[in-house]
Amino acid sequence: MIPRLIDAVYSLAGTTTAFSVDDGVITGWDISEVKTNVTQPTAEALATELTRLQAVYDSQAYARNRKAEYDQLNQFEMMFNDDRDGTTTWVDKINEIKGRHPK
């Protein structure tokens, strides 16, 4: 999932503090009945963390693309058939997918 402001907040401040967001801006902090006294991250810290989270997300595009293709395969049947028939269909298909989506 593409990183959002809430992900940056959770990354910097944890998930125990209640807060509200309106139009991409934190409008309330530590608003639950039981206060956590966790300091609200600055706008600069949130922007930096969001950039970092986006870079991590972007660096894993190949893995998401591979998984989408792997999920379409009936891999156990392919492996069974390769073992039975002496073929390399499964390995060939996996290598093809990895070739299309390199690390």
The 8 nearest C-alpha neighbors of each residue, nearest first, counted from 0:
[[1, 2, 56, 3, 53, 6, 63, 57],
 [0, 2, 3, 56, 53, 52, 57, 6],
 [3, 1, 53, 6, 52, 0, 49, 4],
 [2, 4, 6, 5, 1, 7, 49, 0],
 [3, 5, 7, 6, 8, 49, 23, 2],
 [4, 6, 8, 3, 7, 9, 2, 20],
 [7, 5, 9, 3, 4, 8, 2, 10],
 [6, 8, 10, 4, 49, 5, 9, 48],
 [9, 7, 5, 11, 10, 6, 12, 4],
 [10, 8, 13, 6, 14, 12, 7, 11],
 [9, 11, 7, 8, 13, 12, 6, 48],
 [10, 12, 8, 9, 13, 7, 40, 48],
 [13, 11, 9, 8, 10, 14, 37, 40],
 [14, 12, 9, 15, 10, 11, 8, 16],
 [13, 15, 9, 16, 12, 17, 8, 10],
 [14, 16, 13, 17, 35, 12, 9, 37],
 [17, 15, 29, 14, 35, 18, 37, 13],
 [18, 16, 29, 30, 31, 28, 15, 19],
 [19, 17, 28, 27, 29, 30, 16, 20],
 [20, 18, 27, 26, 25, 28, 21, 17],
 [19, 21, 25, 24, 26, 23, 22, 18],
 [20, 22, 24, 23, 26, 25, 19, 27],
 [21, 23, 24, 20, 25, 26, 19, 4],
 [22, 24, 21, 20, 25, 4, 3, 26],
 [25, 23, 20, 21, 22, 26, 4, 19],
 [26, 24, 20, 19, 27, 21, 23, 18],
 [27, 25, 20, 19, 24, 21, 28, 18],
 [26, 28, 19, 18, 25, 30, 29, 20],
 [27, 29, 18, 30, 17, 19, 39, 26],
 [30, 28, 17, 16, 18, 31, 34, 35],
 [31, 29, 28, 17, 18, 27, 32, 34],
 [32, 30, 33, 17, 29, 34, 16, 18],
 [31, 33, 34, 30, 29, 17, 35, 16],
 [34, 32, 31, 35, 30, 29, 16, 36],
 [33, 35, 36, 29, 32, 31, 30, 16],
 [36, 34, 37, 16, 29, 33, 15, 31],
 [37, 35, 34, 38, 29, 16, 39, 33],
 [36, 38, 35, 39, 16, 12, 29, 34],
 [39, 37, 36, 40, 12, 29, 28, 35],
 [38, 40, 37, 41, 28, 12, 29, 8],
 [41, 39, 44, 38, 45, 42, 11, 12],
 [42, 40, 44, 43, 45, 39, 46, 38],
 [41, 43, 45, 44, 46, 40, 47, 24],
 [44, 42, 46, 41, 45, 47, 40, 48],
 [43, 45, 41, 47, 46, 42, 40, 48],
 [46, 44, 48, 42, 43, 47, 7, 49],
 [45, 47, 49, 43, 48, 44, 42, 50],
 [48, 46, 44, 50, 45, 49, 43, 51],
 [47, 49, 51, 45, 50, 46, 7, 44],
 [48, 50, 52, 46, 7, 51, 47, 45],
 [49, 51, 53, 47, 48, 52, 46, 54],
 [52, 50, 48, 54, 49, 53, 47, 55],
 [51, 53, 49, 55, 54, 50, 48, 56],
 [52, 54, 56, 50, 51, 55, 2, 57],
 [55, 53, 57, 51, 56, 52, 58, 50],
 [54, 56, 52, 58, 53, 57, 51, 59],
 [57, 55, 53, 54, 59, 58, 52, 1],
 [56, 58, 54, 59, 60, 55, 53, 52],
 [57, 59, 55, 56, 60, 54, 61, 53],
 [58, 60, 62, 57, 56, 61, 63, 55],
 [61, 59, 63, 62, 57, 58, 64, 56],
 [60, 62, 64, 100, 59, 63, 65, 102],
 [63, 61, 65, 59, 60, 64, 66, 100],
 [64, 62, 66, 60, 65, 61, 67, 59],
 [65, 63, 61, 67, 62, 66, 60, 68],
 [66, 64, 62, 68, 67, 63, 69, 61],
 [67, 65, 69, 63, 68, 64, 70, 62],
 [66, 68, 64, 70, 65, 69, 63, 71],
 [67, 69, 65, 71, 66, 70, 64, 72],
 [70, 68, 66, 71, 72, 67, 65, 93],
 [69, 71, 68, 67, 72, 66, 73, 65],
 [70, 72, 68, 69, 73, 67, 66, 74],
 [73, 71, 74, 69, 70, 68, 77, 75],
 [72, 74, 76, 75, 77, 71, 70, 69],
 [73, 75, 77, 72, 76, 78, 89, 69],
 [76, 74, 78, 77, 73, 79, 80, 72],
 [75, 77, 79, 74, 78, 73, 80, 81],
 [76, 78, 74, 80, 89, 75, 79, 81],
 [79, 77, 81, 75, 76, 80, 89, 74],
 [80, 78, 76, 82, 77, 81, 75, 83],
 [79, 81, 83, 77, 82, 78, 84, 76],
 [82, 80, 86, 78, 84, 85, 79, 83],
 [83, 81, 79, 85, 80, 84, 78, 86],
 [82, 84, 80, 81, 85, 79, 86, 78],
 [83, 85, 81, 86, 82, 80, 79, 87],
 [86, 84, 81, 82, 83, 87, 80, 88],
 [85, 87, 81, 84, 88, 82, 80, 83],
 [88, 86, 90, 89, 81, 91, 85, 78],
 [89, 87, 91, 90, 86, 92, 81, 77],
 [88, 90, 92, 77, 91, 87, 78, 93],
 [91, 89, 93, 87, 92, 88, 94, 78],
 [90, 92, 88, 94, 89, 93, 87, 95],
 [91, 93, 95, 89, 94, 90, 88, 96],
 [94, 92, 90, 96, 95, 91, 97, 89],
 [95, 93, 97, 91, 96, 92, 98, 90],
 [94, 96, 92, 98, 93, 97, 91, 99],
 [97, 95, 93, 99, 98, 94, 92, 100],
 [98, 96, 94, 100, 99, 95, 101, 93],
 [99, 97, 95, 96, 100, 101, 94, 93],
 [98, 100, 96, 97, 101, 95, 65, 94],
 [99, 101, 97, 61, 98, 96, 65, 102],
 [102, 100, 97, 98, 99, 61, 96, 62],
 [101, 61, 100, 62, 97, 59, 58, 60]]
